[in-house]
Amino acid sequence: MLAALLAVQAEAAASETPRRTVRFAYERGPGAEGCPSEIAVRGAVTERLGYDPFAADAWDTVAVTVTRTEKGFHAAIEARDEGGRVTGSRSLSSTRDCAALASALALAVAIAIDPLLVAGPPPAPICPACPTCATCPECPACPECPKCPPPPPPPRAHFRAIAGGHVSRGETPGTVGLGARLGAGVRWPKASVLLEGRVDPLIGTPSATGDVGATLLTLALVPCAHRSRWLACAVLAGGALQGESVEISSPRRQSTLYTAAGGRLGAEFSLAAPFFAQIGVDGLATLTRTTLYFNDQPAWTTPAISVSLAASIGAVFW
């Protein structure tokens, strides 16, 4: 009975013993902004010691500086007396991340303040500061980490229309052909499909036997792959080549099937919403070659390869 009474008295006397308090100086250097904040470290140290040891009017100071190094993170801990003299120091390092350094940092600060009271199992890991929600799942109970918003839905496909013009060589008679194009299709984040109509109007050209010209009307299927602003497409085109003799009193007309296949390389640029611009170069191999005649003599034959340079403006509708 007497022993129990003495134990109770000793415990009461111990509880009345003044506990040490310190001023706390905490700094995160460049690159260490994602490390635990001062509030998080104070909370972990308080949990270690069982009381709040931090006071603005305390005589002694514990200073902590956390920096980013080439090999990871480094924490320097210094204890100073009321005159600013260093009475103790310790360094901690982590080659992984700041979260791995946090628990050791809290323990070292607690020991620097009052080593006799540091006991018991270590507290839960300190949640690092949350510049983004990437770290929230690691410490869901941390008050500094806001509840992560749900991930954004995947970008949906949208309908678009496009109109423009082009210059070409090899599709119709003439050194250079001029034409217009109009298309509509669907665009996903990394792919698109476009149905594109083109017209290259008749332009005459001198030949050894007279003048011939042609109008080219095509409809093309253009599936594309997109990466950043760049695009690479396959082009499969079909239509009609309408040729005729020009600058004679009795012109002769003939229409033939035109088919071609090839590719397109280009770039796409965003303008003021909902508009965008697109430029591209098409290279097509003619699958059905046509010969135009003047006075029953061959005057022009579709080349095996044609090239065109196009510029277009488009708009997104939904």
Number of C-alpha atoms within 10 A of each C-alpha: 5 6 8 9 10 11 11 11 12 12 11 11 10 11 10 9 8 7 13 15 20 23 18 19 13 16 15 18 12 11 12 20 18 17 27 24 19 16 11 20 22 20 14 26 25 16 17 22 20 12 14 17 19 18 14 10 9 15 15 20 26 24 17 22 16 26 20 20 14 7 11 15 22 20 21 15 20 19 22 18 15 11 9 11 12 13 13 12 15 14 14 15 21 18 13 11 17 27 20 17 23 24 20 17 26 24 21 19 24 23 17 19 23 14 13 9 14 18 12 8 7 14 13 11 17 25 27 25 23 19 12 11 13 9 17 20 13 14 16 14 14 18 10 17 20 13 13 13 7 6 6 6 6 7 8 9 13 14 16 21 18 21 19 18 17 21 16 21 17 19 27 29 26 20 12 14 20 19 19 17 19 19 20 17 18 17 20 14 14 11 16 20 19 22 18 20 19 21 18 22 17 22 18 21 19 14 14 10 14 18 20 29 23 26 20 21 19 20 19 20 19 21 20 20 16 18 12 10 11 16 20 19 22 20 21 18 23 18 18 16 25 20 25 21 23 21 12 10 7 8 12 15 15 13 15 16 16 21 20 22 18 18 17 21 15 18 17 19 13 13 12 7 8 12 16 17 17 20 19 19 19 20 19 23 17 20 16 13 16 17 14 25 21 19 11 8 12 15 21 23 15 19 16 14 16 18 16 20 17 18 18 19 18 21 19 16 10 10
